[in-house]
Amino acid sequence: MEYPCQNRNAAGVANALIAAELALSGVRQLIPFDEMLDAMYAVGRRLPIELRETALGGCAAAPSACAACGGCG
């Protein structure tokens, strides 16, 4: 059985490991981490709630996902 976003979460883990390897290898980033985080957070906040991966939107709000977890609230 697969829950919403399981494959994307696994891809995120793989990307995090690659990023960690790059950081340890001495590859210099052009944009500091805190600036990148702020920029990505700002973009995410601009997404309509229906497109975010939260209990209010995205795959997590699909009927099958709600049935699997027993519904919100």
Sequence and secondary structure as in RCSB ss.txt:
>XXXX:A:sequence
MEYPCQNRNAAGVANALIAAELALSGVRQLIPFDEMLDAMYAVGRRLPIELRETALGGCAAAPSACAACGGCG
>XXXX:A:secstr
   TTHHHHHHHHHHHHHHHHHHHHT   SS HHHHHHHHHHHHHHS GGGSSBTTBGGGGSHHHHHHHT   
